């Protein structure tokens, strides 16, 4: 599963309003053989391990968004586009 380094880079890109870098990081993870399922699960796990970075409201909203993405992936839409769509919703929530 992806480590916290990747997840922090995604959050940094979101907070810095650099969606292109966010997409590049997601694609890098995908190219490094991380499945969409692994990416979403790792992100969900890290949301609750790294509590210092996000306030509770934001953490819960992110978890809600990522849970919906996880459900879609589990229902058979196991594509990187599902991950990108979910991350785009996180990006829009932050910005």
Helices and strands as residue ranges (DSSP letters): H 4-15, H 19-31, H 36-49, H 56-74, H 80-94
